[in-house]
Every structure is written in C-alpha cells, then in structure tokens.
Amino acid sequence: MFKKTINYFDKLEDRTRGRLSKFPIIYTFIGGVAIVLFWRAVWNTADMLQAKGGVIGFLFYEPVNMIIVVVILLSTGLFVSYFIGDTILISGLKQQKKIYEKTEKEVKEEEATLGEIKAALSEIKKEVDEIKDTVEHDHVATVQDSGKN
C-alpha cells in the first residue's frame, strides 16, 4: 500500500513537472507560493505546539528548538549544503574565483576549454557507437554461422 502511494505520487510529479516546465513563469509562481505556504504552516504548527506547554512546548521553545534542529541538520549533512550550497563549497575548495571576479579573458578560456571537452566527448561517443556496431555485427554473423552448422 505504501509503495503504491509513493509510486503514484512519483508518477504524478513526473507528469506535473513535465507539463509545468513548458511554462517556467507559471511554474515559478506556483512553486514559490507553495513553498511559502509550506513554511508558514510549519511555523504556525510550531507556534501551536509551543503554546500547548509541557514537554512539547519546551521542545518548541525557540532556543531549545534551534539546538535540536542544528543537531538534526548537522547529522544529516544538510546544514552546510542548505545554507551555503554545494557549488559555493566546491568552488571554495578548488579556490576558484566568483564569476564576477573573473576577467573576460578567463571566461573565454573556460568557454574554449568546455568547447574542447564537448568535442572530445562527442568523438568518444562516435567511437563507442562504432565499436558497438562492430560488436553487434560480429555477434549476428557468429550466430548466423553457428545456425548453418
């Protein structure tokens, strides 16, 4: 039952994303509103639970809640990736400049390098396709020869 429900929503997401991708501004608006309403609901729920008092109220008391949430985010690896993002972290580790700090020459050199990489990948793909065709052709010929015997 649980697997069917997950599968249903997975397929629904694929169809919805496929349709909305054709209308990026509408997609952005729907997504933006939904995200704000989601966080508003989370915030209001936390306020309601805090107002209940007792242990639940204590857990949702802001300083205690912040400690609990930071521990959860750190333990799941989401703390750093959410707040500074993987791209920024990786570029910092590689000691890369921010795009606006790069000179026009550096940007053009990177574009040229990317062009060379794309060309090389295209050539590799052609070679792999040729090898596949040769292997398939040899396999068919071998099967036909074995059928004659």
Secondary structure, DSSP 8 states (H G I E B T S, - for coil): -HHHHHHHHHHHHHHHHHHHTT-HHHHHHHHHHHHHHHHHHHHHHHHHHHHH-HHHHHHTSHHHHHHHHHHHHHHHTHHHHHHT-HHHHHHHHTT---GGGS-HHHHHHHHHHHHHHHHHHHHHHHHHHHHHHHHHHHHHHHHHHHHH-
